[in-house]
Amino acid sequence: MKPVVRYAILAVAAAILAFIASSVLAPSIFRTPRFISSIGAASAPVTVPDVTGLSRQDAQREIESANLVLAGQWSEYGPMGSMGSVIRQDPPPGSMTPRGAPVSIFWNIGPLYRNYCPDSLLGLSAVKAEEEIADWQLYSIGRSWVPHPSIPEGMVIGVCPRQYDSLSVTVPVRLLVSTGWDGIPRFVGLSLGDALEIAENGNLIPVIEERVTGDILQDGRIIEQQLPAGSRYAPGDTIKMVVGRTNTEWGTW
């Protein structure tokens, strides 16, 4: 066979083989790719569940049940009625997102301003006052201590701030607490009942006198004492207290 004829036959055979190869392989080369998840299954989008109104624990269960991941929990101020529940989420409910995608939730920690009654803390023990502050969802920054001649040790005698009836949760409350008094208490200005109770607690024997006064605000209150506040004394010493009165029919002691 002549070389020219042999070369022609080989060329035709090569062209036929090339045509067959392109017909078989081209569809697989240009076919739309198929995405594979990390576990080898085909990835399909999932619907983000609606978790608003749920507790954080329930919201996490719903998110994980939808084959998604709880990415973060963030706090926001909101109405008291929905305090503690989820008020917003990202992505929003109903969104289509890949399996395993992150979801963030925002839960309500209540309003920024809370009811605040500082005067109701006066006269309480420091521990009880701090419990009251916690019940208002506010926080105490600590205590300052000062001696007081008539208020027992550990009792609240001042609150800061005091001039408001509502307070931001970002503002701390500080208590001024009595350390008590080593000497004679200050009885002047107290009601007779309070003065007698303090005298009894201090092992003092009160001697009561009355004095007519034209000031109705002094009626039934101690207007003078002997010994002075802060004086040293021994248990069983007597203390003279002068009680103001506006009614001449006041009882005798």
LINMO-V575818 format. One record per residue. SS is DSSP state (alpha for helix, beta for strand, coil for the rest). Layout:
# LINMO-V575818
ss:SS
ss:SS
This chain:
# LINMO-V575818
ss:coil
ss:coil
ss:alpha
ss:alpha
ss:alpha
ss:alpha
ss:alpha
ss:alpha
ss:alpha
ss:alpha
ss:alpha
ss:alpha
ss:alpha
ss:alpha
ss:alpha
ss:alpha
ss:alpha
ss:alpha
ss:alpha
ss:alpha
ss:alpha
ss:alpha
ss:alpha
ss:alpha
ss:alpha
ss:alpha
ss:alpha
ss:alpha
ss:alpha
ss:coil
ss:coil
ss:coil
ss:coil
ss:coil
ss:coil
ss:beta
ss:coil
ss:coil
ss:coil
ss:coil
ss:coil
ss:beta
ss:coil
ss:coil
ss:coil
ss:beta
ss:beta
ss:coil
ss:coil
ss:coil
ss:coil
ss:coil
ss:coil
ss:coil
ss:beta
ss:alpha
ss:alpha
ss:alpha
ss:alpha
ss:alpha
ss:alpha
ss:alpha
ss:alpha
ss:alpha
ss:alpha
ss:coil
ss:coil
ss:coil
ss:beta
ss:beta
ss:beta
ss:beta
ss:beta
ss:beta
ss:beta
ss:beta
ss:coil
ss:coil
ss:coil
ss:alpha
ss:alpha
ss:alpha
ss:coil
ss:coil
ss:beta
ss:beta
ss:beta
ss:beta
ss:beta
ss:beta
ss:coil
ss:coil
ss:coil
ss:coil
ss:coil
ss:beta
ss:beta
ss:coil
ss:coil
ss:coil
ss:coil
ss:beta
ss:beta
ss:beta
ss:beta
ss:beta
ss:beta
ss:beta
ss:coil
ss:coil
ss:coil
ss:coil
ss:beta
ss:beta
ss:beta
ss:coil
ss:coil
ss:alpha
ss:alpha
ss:alpha
ss:alpha
ss:coil
ss:coil
ss:coil
ss:beta
ss:alpha
ss:alpha
ss:alpha
ss:alpha
ss:alpha
ss:alpha
ss:alpha
ss:alpha
ss:alpha
ss:alpha
ss:coil
ss:coil
ss:coil
ss:coil
ss:beta
ss:beta
ss:beta
ss:beta
ss:beta
ss:beta
ss:beta
ss:coil
ss:coil
ss:coil
ss:coil
ss:coil
ss:coil
ss:coil
ss:coil
ss:beta
ss:beta
ss:beta
ss:beta
ss:beta
ss:beta
ss:coil
ss:coil
ss:coil
ss:coil
ss:coil
ss:beta
ss:beta
ss:beta
ss:coil
ss:coil
ss:coil
ss:coil
ss:beta
ss:beta
ss:beta
ss:beta
ss:beta
ss:beta
ss:coil
ss:coil
ss:coil
ss:coil
ss:coil
ss:coil
ss:coil
ss:coil
ss:coil
ss:coil
ss:coil
ss:coil
ss:beta
ss:alpha
ss:alpha
ss:alpha
ss:alpha
ss:alpha
ss:alpha
ss:alpha
ss:alpha
ss:alpha
ss:alpha
ss:coil
ss:coil
ss:coil
ss:beta
ss:beta
ss:beta
ss:beta
ss:beta
ss:beta
ss:beta
ss:beta
ss:coil
ss:coil
ss:coil
ss:alpha
ss:alpha
ss:alpha
ss:coil
ss:coil
ss:beta
ss:beta
ss:beta
ss:beta
ss:beta
ss:beta
ss:coil
ss:coil
ss:coil
ss:coil
ss:coil
ss:coil
ss:coil
ss:coil
ss:coil
ss:coil
ss:coil
ss:beta
ss:beta
ss:beta
ss:beta
ss:beta
ss:beta
ss:beta
ss:beta
ss:coil
ss:coil
ss:coil
ss:coil
ss:coil
ss:coil
ss:coil
ss:coil
